[in-house]
Amino acid sequence: MGLLMRKSLRDNAKTDGYPHRVPSLRFYNTDDSAKITMDVSTVGRELESYINSKLHAATFVPNDIALNSKRSIHASPNAIRSLQGTEQQGHQYVTLTSLLSQDVPYGAMLLEFPSSSNTSLEFVNSERFLIYDFPPPAAIYNEYLLPLRACPVAGDSIPLLLRGAPSHSLSQHWLKWVPGFTPPFIKHIHEVMDYDDIVTSFPHQMIPSCKHAVDPEVHYKLLSKNSIPEMGAHTPHHMTMENHALPCMVKAAHGKGTKGTFKADTEQELEQILVELRNNLQRCEPPILTEVIEDIDGNYCLQFYLHKSGEIYWLGVTTQIMGDKFVWGGGVVDWTKQLYLRGLLWGTICPVKEYLHKQGYFGIVGIDVLTSKRGKFVIDVNPRINGTTPQLFLAPRMADLGYGLSVYIADGRFLCTSESLVQRADVLNSTGEVRVVVLSSADIRDGCEAHVVVFGESEEKASEGFKRLKKCRL
């Protein structure tokens, strides 16, 4: 049918080759009418054990049959395997828009970031909702590469507002190698004003506040690093300009992709950082100063979808890849360690989830946590789609195929065209040793830039697959 196929056409096509939705289940205890509502995909061994021990006389009823219930119960974090798709072949996988459509059934998703540094872009935040994105991003990055990378896991429950559609070869790549891939329902970005519930990764100055799905003033506040101490989690010690110790971390209040993150070892370095921040973006919130966490033994990003109701759909935990000067470079997902990591970190981030819900936020949430001998520290909260969000949506699907570990490399540069990169990925996939998914790619001078996830049986195999992909040449 193609990428622009409408839902009404697809719902009537029962032999189109794509998996269709299955009803979720409610678990009823006949003793007290308590219920748990969740997707079929969430029923893992841990959940079955939980049900057997807590709901002795459970009966299974399709979600579309109305039955009375007195109260809701929430399985403990460790009782549910990981609220993700583990359906058998032929069933519908959970997608980004299938989650969003439960809260904004008539909404649309705008994946394009605004910019405060590149005023040549269409979406510029020059007066309100300033964002520290220096050095200025190229148009192809904000308008194409970043928005496109969600397409393989977006689904079609609500439209995606994009400036350009994926290439035919990239679409065919997803169709062949992404289990349960559903072509996204794409609308042109110039139709943005046709929608009243627009889900954004960052508030847009040029879109009326009433059309944002989340109040943009609230969203902007939650995205500010100055709000993190209010969220009730254990954080590094926050300091002021008048009372601080060195070394310290300095962060722009609204940085993007670790832009605006620095370490100051001396007063001179601190002053230079502050001058750079002020010169690049005037009229912005003051930066934050925190202590430096030493002897770090874990750097994680926990992600989940927060519903309007306050319930969550757990996505998973990535181990962060950090480059020089605190530049974020991607993430590693080990699907065999997800239960352990969730149990390790859930208590640390639970207050943040409650805070975001009380403020009225719903959508994807990413929370960065450092661990050391001193404890666990929340260092960043990103109530928006994160760089590794597509990787986490894909991880359970690939684990079902035996590829339990994945490596995501952000902003990868390749010495070949986008077309050649996709062809190279297809060749590697045909060997069965790894599964490469090119999330997005765009041609630049002397090659292309791409967001790529490589899945394998081990980190070594996934990393080796990425190295082989890098050998692609013009």
C-alpha positions as CSV (number, residue, x, y, z in Angstrom):
1,M,0.0,0.0,0.0
2,G,2.9,2.4,0.7
3,L,3.8,4.9,3.3
4,L,0.8,7.2,2.9
5,M,-1.8,4.5,3.2
6,R,-4.7,5.7,5.4
7,K,-6.1,3.8,8.3
8,S,-9.5,3.3,6.8
9,L,-8.0,1.6,3.8
10,R,-5.7,-0.6,5.9
11,D,-8.4,-1.6,8.3
12,N,-10.4,-3.1,5.4
13,A,-7.4,-4.9,4.0
14,K,-7.1,-8.2,5.8
15,T,-4.5,-9.6,3.5
16,D,-2.1,-6.7,3.2
17,G,0.8,-8.5,4.7
18,Y,1.0,-6.4,7.9
19,P,0.1,-7.7,11.4
20,H,-3.2,-6.5,12.9
21,R,-4.1,-5.5,16.4
22,V,-5.2,-8.0,18.9
23,P,-7.4,-7.1,21.9
24,S,-5.6,-6.4,25.2
25,L,-6.7,-8.5,28.2
26,R,-8.1,-7.7,31.6
27,F,-7.3,-10.0,34.5
28,Y,-10.2,-10.2,36.9
29,N,-10.1,-11.6,40.4
30,T,-13.5,-13.1,41.0
31,D,-13.1,-12.5,44.7
32,D,-12.9,-8.8,44.7
33,S,-13.4,-7.7,41.1
34,A,-9.9,-6.2,41.0
35,K,-8.4,-5.8,37.6
36,I,-5.1,-5.3,35.8
37,T,-5.3,-3.9,32.2
38,M,-2.4,-4.4,29.9
39,D,-1.6,-5.5,26.4
40,V,-1.2,-9.1,25.5
41,S,2.5,-8.3,24.9
42,T,3.1,-7.7,28.6
43,V,2.3,-11.3,29.6
44,G,5.7,-12.7,30.5
45,R,6.7,-15.4,32.9
46,E,7.1,-12.9,35.8
47,L,3.6,-11.5,35.2
48,E,2.1,-15.0,35.1
49,S,3.8,-15.8,38.4
50,Y,2.4,-12.6,39.8
51,I,-1.1,-13.4,38.6
52,N,-0.9,-17.0,40.0
53,S,0.1,-15.8,43.4
54,K,-2.1,-12.7,43.7
55,L,-5.1,-13.4,41.5
56,H,-5.9,-17.0,42.2
57,A,-9.3,-17.1,40.4
58,A,-8.5,-14.9,37.4
59,T,-10.6,-15.0,34.3
60,F,-9.5,-13.6,31.0
61,V,-11.9,-11.3,29.2
62,P,-11.4,-9.3,26.0
63,N,-10.9,-5.6,26.8
64,D,-13.8,-4.5,24.6
65,I,-16.3,-6.3,26.9
66,A,-17.7,-4.0,29.5
67,L,-17.4,-5.3,33.1
68,N,-17.7,-3.5,36.4
69,S,-14.6,-3.2,38.6
70,K,-14.1,-1.6,41.9
71,R,-10.4,-0.7,41.9
72,S,-7.3,-0.9,39.9
73,I,-4.2,-2.7,40.9
74,H,-0.7,-2.1,39.6
75,A,1.8,-4.9,39.4
76,S,5.1,-4.0,41.0
77,P,7.9,-3.0,38.7
78,N,9.7,-6.3,39.3
79,A,6.5,-8.3,38.7
80,I,6.2,-7.3,35.1
81,R,8.9,-8.4,32.8
82,S,9.1,-5.1,30.8
83,L,6.0,-3.6,29.4
84,Q,7.0,-4.2,25.8
85,G,5.9,-6.2,22.8
86,T,6.8,-9.9,22.9
87,E,3.9,-11.0,20.8
88,Q,4.1,-14.0,18.5
89,Q,4.4,-13.5,14.8
90,G,1.3,-12.1,13.3
91,H,0.3,-10.0,16.3
92,Q,0.5,-6.2,16.5
93,Y,3.6,-4.8,18.1
94,V,3.4,-1.7,20.4
95,T,4.4,1.4,18.5
96,L,5.0,5.0,19.4
97,T,1.7,6.2,18.0
98,S,-0.3,3.3,19.4
99,L,0.7,4.6,22.8
100,L,0.0,8.2,22.0
101,S,-3.3,7.5,20.4
102,Q,-4.6,6.3,23.8
103,D,-4.2,9.8,25.1
104,V,-4.7,11.9,21.9
105,P,-6.7,9.8,19.5
106,Y,-7.2,12.7,17.1
107,G,-3.8,14.2,17.5
108,A,-0.6,14.3,15.4
109,M,3.1,14.1,16.2
110,L,5.6,16.7,15.2
111,L,9.1,15.3,15.4
112,E,11.0,18.3,14.2
113,F,12.9,20.3,16.8
114,P,12.9,24.1,16.7
115,S,16.2,26.0,16.8
116,S,17.3,29.2,18.6
117,S,20.7,29.3,16.8
118,N,19.8,28.6,13.1
119,T,17.4,31.3,12.2
120,S,17.2,30.1,8.6
121,L,15.0,27.1,9.6
122,E,11.3,27.2,9.4
123,F,10.7,26.5,13.1
124,V,12.7,29.0,15.1
125,N,12.3,29.8,18.8
126,S,13.7,33.3,19.0
127,E,11.4,34.9,21.6
128,R,9.9,32.1,23.6
129,F,11.0,28.6,24.6
130,L,14.7,29.3,23.9
131,I,16.9,26.2,23.3
132,Y,20.7,26.0,23.6
133,D,21.6,24.2,20.4
134,F,25.0,25.7,19.6
135,P,26.8,25.3,17.3
136,P,23.8,25.8,15.0
137,P,22.4,22.5,13.6
138,A,22.3,22.0,9.8
139,A,18.9,22.1,8.2
140,I,19.2,18.5,7.1
141,Y,19.7,17.4,10.7
142,N,16.7,19.1,12.3
143,E,14.4,18.8,9.4
144,Y,15.1,15.3,8.2
145,L,17.6,13.1,10.1
146,L,16.1,13.5,13.5
147,P,12.4,13.3,12.6
148,L,12.9,10.3,10.3
149,R,14.5,8.0,12.8
150,A,11.2,7.4,14.6
151,C,9.5,6.1,11.4
152,P,10.5,2.4,11.8
153,V,8.7,2.2,15.2
154,A,6.1,4.9,14.8
155,G,3.2,2.9,13.6
156,D,0.1,4.4,12.0
157,S,-2.4,5.2,14.8
158,I,-2.0,9.0,14.5
159,P,-0.2,11.0,11.7
160,L,3.5,11.9,11.7
161,L,4.1,15.5,10.5
162,L,7.2,15.3,8.3
163,R,8.9,17.6,5.8
164,G,10.0,14.7,3.6
165,A,9.0,11.0,3.2
166,P,11.6,8.2,3.6
167,S,13.2,7.0,0.4
168,H,11.8,3.9,-1.3
169,S,15.0,1.9,-0.5
170,L,14.8,2.9,3.2
171,S,11.1,2.0,3.4
172,Q,11.8,-1.4,1.8
173,H,14.7,-1.9,4.2
174,W,12.4,-1.4,7.2
175,L,9.7,-3.6,5.7
176,K,12.2,-6.5,5.2
177,W,14.2,-6.3,8.4
178,V,12.0,-4.7,11.1
179,P,9.7,-7.4,12.5
180,G,6.0,-6.3,12.4
181,F,6.9,-3.1,10.6
182,T,3.8,-0.9,9.9
183,P,4.3,1.9,7.5
184,P,3.7,5.2,9.3
185,F,0.8,7.5,8.4
186,I,2.7,10.6,7.1
187,K,1.2,14.0,6.6
188,H,3.1,17.0,5.3
189,I,4.4,19.3,8.0
190,H,2.6,22.3,6.4
191,E,-0.6,20.7,7.6
192,V,0.4,21.2,11.2
193,M,-2.3,23.8,11.9
194,D,-5.0,21.3,10.9
195,Y,-4.5,19.5,14.3
196,D,-5.4,20.6,17.8
197,D,-3.4,18.1,19.8
198,I,0.1,18.3,18.5
199,V,2.6,16.2,20.3
200,T,6.1,17.8,20.2
201,S,9.5,17.0,21.5
202,F,10.0,20.6,22.4
203,P,7.6,23.5,22.6
204,H,7.3,25.6,19.4
205,Q,7.1,29.3,19.5
206,M,5.4,29.4,16.1
207,I,2.6,26.9,17.0
208,P,-0.3,28.4,19.2
209,S,-0.2,27.2,22.8
210,C,-3.7,25.8,22.5
211,K,-2.6,23.4,19.7
212,H,0.2,21.8,21.8
213,A,-1.0,18.5,23.3
214,V,1.0,19.3,26.5
215,D,0.8,22.9,27.7
216,P,4.0,24.4,26.2
217,E,4.8,26.5,29.3
218,V,4.6,23.4,31.5
219,H,6.6,21.4,29.0
220,Y,9.3,24.0,28.8
221,K,9.6,24.1,32.6
222,L,9.8,20.3,32.8
223,L,12.6,20.3,30.2
224,S,14.6,22.8,32.2
225,K,17.5,21.4,34.2
226,N,16.6,24.0,36.8
227,S,13.5,22.0,37.6
228,I,15.3,18.7,38.4
229,P,15.9,19.5,42.1
230,E,12.1,20.0,42.5
231,M,11.3,16.5,41.2
232,G,12.1,14.7,44.5
233,A,14.8,12.3,43.2
234,H,18.4,12.0,44.5
235,T,20.5,14.3,42.4
236,P,24.1,15.7,42.5
237,H,24.4,18.6,44.8
238,H,23.3,21.8,43.1
239,M,25.2,25.0,43.7
240,T,25.0,28.7,43.0
241,M,27.4,31.2,41.5
242,E,27.8,32.8,44.9
243,N,28.5,29.5,46.7
244,H,30.1,26.8,44.6
245,A,33.0,24.4,44.8
246,L,35.4,23.2,42.0
247,P,35.5,21.2,39.9
248,C,31.8,21.5,38.9
249,M,29.5,20.6,36.0
250,V,27.9,23.6,34.2
251,K,24.8,22.9,32.1
252,A,22.6,25.2,30.0
253,A,19.1,25.1,31.3
254,H,17.7,23.9,28.0
255,G,20.5,22.1,26.2
256,K,20.0,19.6,23.4
257,G,21.9,16.4,22.9
258,T,24.5,17.4,25.6
259,K,25.1,20.7,23.9
260,G,25.7,23.2,26.6
261,T,27.3,20.7,29.0
262,F,30.8,21.6,30.4
263,K,33.1,20.7,33.2
264,A,35.0,23.6,35.0
265,D,38.1,22.7,36.9
266,T,39.2,26.3,37.7
267,E,37.5,29.7,38.2
268,Q,39.0,30.9,34.9
269,E,37.4,27.9,33.1
270,L,34.1,28.6,34.8
271,E,34.1,32.2,33.7
272,Q,35.0,31.3,30.2
273,I,32.1,28.8,30.0
274,L,29.6,31.3,31.4
275,V,30.7,34.0,28.9
276,E,30.3,31.4,26.0
277,L,26.8,30.5,27.2
278,R,25.8,34.2,27.5
279,N,27.2,35.1,24.1
280,N,25.6,32.3,22.3
281,L,22.1,32.6,23.8
282,Q,21.1,35.8,25.6
283,R,17.8,36.1,27.6
284,C,17.9,32.4,28.6
285,E,17.5,30.8,32.0
286,P,20.7,30.8,34.2
287,P,22.8,27.6,33.8
288,I,23.0,25.1,36.6
289,L,26.1,24.2,38.5
290,T,26.4,20.8,40.2
291,E,29.0,18.7,41.9
292,V,31.1,16.3,39.8
293,I,30.2,12.6,40.5
294,E,33.4,10.7,40.7
295,D,34.1,7.0,40.2
296,I,31.1,6.4,38.0
297,D,30.3,2.7,37.5
298,G,27.1,3.1,35.5
299,N,25.6,5.7,33.1
300,Y,22.0,4.8,32.2
301,C,19.0,6.2,30.5
302,L,15.6,4.8,31.6
303,Q,12.6,5.3,29.4
304,F,8.9,4.8,29.6
305,Y,5.7,6.2,28.2
306,L,3.7,8.1,30.8
307,H,-0.1,8.1,30.2
308,K,-2.4,10.9,31.2
309,S,-3.8,8.5,33.8
310,G,-0.4,8.3,35.5
311,E,0.1,4.7,34.4
312,I,3.4,3.9,32.6
313,Y,4.4,1.6,29.7
314,W,7.9,0.6,30.4
315,L,10.3,0.8,27.5
316,G,13.7,-0.2,29.0
317,V,17.2,0.9,30.0
318,T,20.1,1.8,27.8
319,T,23.8,2.2,28.8
320,Q,24.9,5.5,27.5
321,I,27.8,5.9,25.1
322,M,29.7,9.2,25.9
323,G,32.4,10.7,23.8
324,D,35.0,13.4,24.5
325,K,33.8,16.6,26.2
326,F,30.6,14.9,27.4
327,V,29.2,14.5,23.8
328,W,26.5,11.9,23.7
329,G,27.2,9.2,21.2
330,G,24.4,6.6,21.4
331,G,23.5,3.7,23.6
332,V,23.8,-0.1,24.3
333,V,20.8,-2.2,25.2
334,D,21.3,-5.7,26.7
335,W,17.9,-7.3,26.8
336,T,19.0,-10.0,29.1
337,K,19.7,-7.4,31.9
338,Q,16.5,-5.4,31.7
339,L,14.8,-6.9,34.8
340,Y,17.9,-6.4,36.8
341,L,18.4,-2.8,35.7
342,R,14.8,-1.9,36.2
343,G,14.9,-3.3,39.8
344,L,18.2,-1.4,40.4
345,L,17.0,2.0,39.2
346,W,13.2,2.1,39.6
347,G,13.2,3.5,43.1
348,T,15.5,6.3,42.0
349,I,13.3,7.6,39.2
350,C,9.8,6.9,40.7
351,P,9.5,10.4,42.3
352,V,10.2,11.9,38.9
353,K,7.4,10.0,37.2
354,E,5.0,11.2,39.9
355,Y,6.2,14.8,39.6
356,L,5.7,14.8,35.8
357,H,2.3,13.3,36.1
358,K,1.2,15.9,38.6
359,Q,2.4,18.7,36.3
360,G,0.2,17.4,33.5
361,Y,2.8,15.9,31.2
362,F,2.2,12.7,29.2
363,G,4.4,11.1,26.6
364,I,7.8,9.5,26.3
365,V,10.2,10.2,29.3
366,G,13.9,9.6,29.4
367,I,15.8,9.9,32.7
368,D,19.6,9.8,32.9
369,V,21.0,8.2,36.0
370,L,24.6,7.8,37.2
371,T,25.6,5.2,39.7
372,S,28.7,5.2,41.9
373,K,29.8,3.9,45.3
374,R,28.0,7.0,46.7
375,G,24.6,6.0,45.3
376,K,22.4,6.7,42.3
377,F,22.0,10.2,40.9
378,V,19.4,11.6,38.5
379,I,21.4,14.0,36.3
380,D,18.9,14.8,33.5
381,V,15.2,14.4,32.8
382,N,14.0,14.5,29.2
383,P,10.2,14.4,28.8
384,R,10.3,13.9,25.1
385,I,11.5,11.3,22.6
386,N,15.1,10.4,23.3
387,G,17.8,9.4,20.9
388,T,17.6,5.7,21.9
389,T,13.8,5.5,22.0
390,P,13.6,3.8,18.6
391,Q,16.2,1.3,19.7
392,L,14.2,0.4,22.8
393,F,11.0,-0.1,20.7
394,L,13.0,-2.4,18.4
395,A,14.9,-4.3,21.2
396,P,12.2,-6.9,22.2
397,R,11.3,-7.7,18.6
398,M,15.0,-8.4,17.8
399,A,15.4,-10.4,21.1
400,D,12.7,-12.7,19.9
401,L,14.9,-13.4,16.9
402,G,18.0,-14.1,19.1
403,Y,19.6,-10.7,18.8
404,G,19.5,-9.7,22.5
405,L,22.1,-6.9,22.4
406,S,22.2,-3.8,20.3
407,V,24.5,-0.8,19.7
408,Y,23.1,2.5,18.6
409,I,25.5,5.1,17.1
410,A,24.1,8.6,16.8
411,D,25.3,10.9,13.9
412,G,27.4,8.2,12.3
413,R,29.4,9.4,9.3
414,F,29.8,7.0,6.4
415,L,32.0,7.3,3.3
416,C,29.2,6.2,0.9
417,T,25.8,7.4,-0.3
418,S,22.7,6.7,1.7
419,E,21.6,4.2,-1.0
420,S,24.9,2.3,-0.7
421,L,24.6,2.3,3.1
422,V,21.2,0.7,3.0
423,Q,22.4,-1.9,0.4
424,R,25.4,-2.7,2.6
425,A,23.1,-3.1,5.7
426,D,20.9,-5.5,3.6
427,V,24.0,-7.6,2.7
428,L,25.1,-7.8,6.4
429,N,21.5,-8.8,7.4
430,S,21.4,-11.6,4.9
431,T,24.2,-13.4,6.6
432,G,22.1,-13.8,9.8
433,E,25.0,-12.8,12.0
434,V,23.6,-9.4,12.9
435,R,20.5,-7.4,12.2
436,V,21.2,-3.8,11.1
437,V,18.5,-1.2,11.0
438,V,19.2,2.1,9.4
439,L,16.8,4.5,11.2
440,S,17.5,7.5,9.0
441,S,20.2,8.7,6.6
442,A,21.0,11.7,4.4
443,D,23.6,12.4,1.8
444,I,26.2,15.0,2.7
445,R,29.5,16.0,1.1
446,D,31.8,13.0,0.7
447,G,29.3,10.5,2.0
448,C,26.2,10.3,4.2
449,E,25.2,10.8,7.8
450,A,23.0,8.2,9.4
451,H,21.4,6.9,12.6
452,V,22.0,3.2,12.8
453,V,21.2,0.4,15.3
454,V,23.1,-2.9,15.0
455,F,21.6,-6.0,16.8
456,G,23.6,-9.1,17.6
457,E,23.9,-12.0,20.0
458,S,26.6,-10.1,22.0
459,E,28.0,-6.6,22.2
460,E,31.1,-7.9,20.4
461,K,29.1,-9.1,17.4
462,A,27.0,-6.0,17.3
463,S,30.1,-3.8,17.4
464,E,31.8,-5.9,14.8
465,G,28.7,-5.5,12.6
466,F,29.0,-1.7,12.9
467,K,32.6,-1.8,11.9
468,R,31.8,-3.8,8.9
469,L,29.1,-1.3,8.0
470,K,31.7,1.5,8.3
471,K,33.7,-0.1,5.5
472,C,31.0,1.0,3.0
473,R,32.7,3.3,0.5
474,L,31.6,5.5,-2.4
